[in-house]
């Protein structure tokens, strides 16, 4: 049995279709004072999978998830799998300053205490967050789904392979993963200090024998169709910088890919203004850029 929370109902419906499983309806509404009402309609099976992202509004979506898990346990579910395609609060995994709340740890505790028996998420920003759980917790990559989309939609009719670009070295693993699937080259951007007050962003030519961060080969970018890849795009500042660099190096076109398209503060507008052709995100979060479905990836994970 599959249950979709308010933030992921469409995704849950497609997962149920992939698995040929029953989709259970959840009724939710707000009382005049702002409190939430929730009712699970239907008889509950022993094993249930709940799908609910906890992006904006984070607190509402999280509270709804807790209500669903706890209610399922009260109604007799023996095993509750919780799929959170995008996990809110996951970027506060430690105390950076004295007195700060370790939000990620608290959220994991709430989900587990509500009755979750297994937890699945996609490209969580800090994988160490999963260590806060005492239940089985898995972090799945959405890069194969993004790579499949790129192959089918952008490069289907072209023999020319793209150049996959990570906006910084931290995202280079994502670029490598996609480039290996597509069968093309990848690279990343790095900041090189030229003096006490001067820093320049450069492209690392990772196809050379030496991967020195000072190695630059303009010809590796000139005339190429570049695709920038990252896990999360929030305000878009890092992506805008990457687009500008790639354009300076002579890229013929630039597309942008991410797993979680948060895109706050007019992030999408800024990226398009910088010259991106498309922004391609998954439906871990609902947005105009959510072009890639995670339904098959979730179904495959549940089959395991």
Protein Blocks (a to p, Z undefined) as FASTA:
>chain_A
ZZddfklmmmmmmmmmmnopacddddddddfkopacdddeddddfbdcddddfbdcfklm
mmmmmmmmmmmmmnopabdcdddfbaghklmmbcfbghiacfklmmmmmmmmnopabdcd
ehifblklmmmpcbdcddddfklmmmmmmmmmmmmmpcbdcddddfbfklmmmmmmmmmm
nopaddddddddfbfkbccdddddfkbmblcfkbccfklmgopacddddfbdcklmmmmm
mmmmmmmnopabdcdddfblnkgghllmmmmmnopabdcddfkbgcfklmbccklmmmmm
mmZZ
